[in-house]
């Protein structure tokens, strides 16, 4: 991007937007893993359910941001080289997804298969393998899942889940509105996906997945919380990216909020289209 033509807020918006759009459907992302763990909906179904929203976000980003960028001479070839470089870097992840989709096996086994292929192709030494295992293992994620499921079980035992459902029914508000308020608020306050998935989904269990899984409402919940996270002033990525480019946070919000409103509208249309019924 030209330092003179584009403002710091525009650079922040482009960077921020395209660093997060795959979080809606990438099956290795913690938000989707937690969704499967909490709701019981297969992670492949969650990814496909939310894929159109992620793709629409990429398209919306083009109209709001990318089309305003003037590439220098040779810019298109440099962009293509960058894309090919990214593909070469992430091919093991793409392979895991293909294995999962084709053979219909557990995602963990598909990832293991892709890792084995990667080791055969790259033939790293033992020290590299050891460091990869040590740095890649996350106790935090394991404890997070354990804590979320424990919290969910505590809500079930206490009867809180049923009371929340009864309260939502007696209030006369649309179920979708209640889900939006809860998940968007939790996402806005915490600034992390694990917050609204772990806390919001557990609180709304009687509406989302108990006694049966409701894919449409899960889509509403995930998108609502995601919008809250992306607009949250406590979202660390937003803060650090804005500081890096030296932008004004108020100006940045004026740039990204209309784009997120369009994504929200497209997500609502997807929900009303009947697309979620495929995943029942």
Secondary structure, 3 states (H helix, E strand, C coil): CCCCCCCHHHHHHHHHHHCCHHHHCCCCCHHHHHHHHHHCCCHHHHHHHHHHHHHHHHHHHHHHCHHHCCCCCCHHHHHHHHHHHHHHHHHHHHHHHHHHHHHCCCHHHHHHHHHHHHHHHHCCCHHHHHHHHHHHCCHHHHHHHHHHHHHHHHHHHHCHHHHHHHHHHHHCCCHHHHHHHHHHHHHHHHCCHHHHHHHHHHHCHHHHCCCCCCHHHHHHHHHHHHHHHHCCCCCHHHHHHHHHHCCCHHHHHHHHHHHHHHHHHHHHHHHHCCHHHHHC
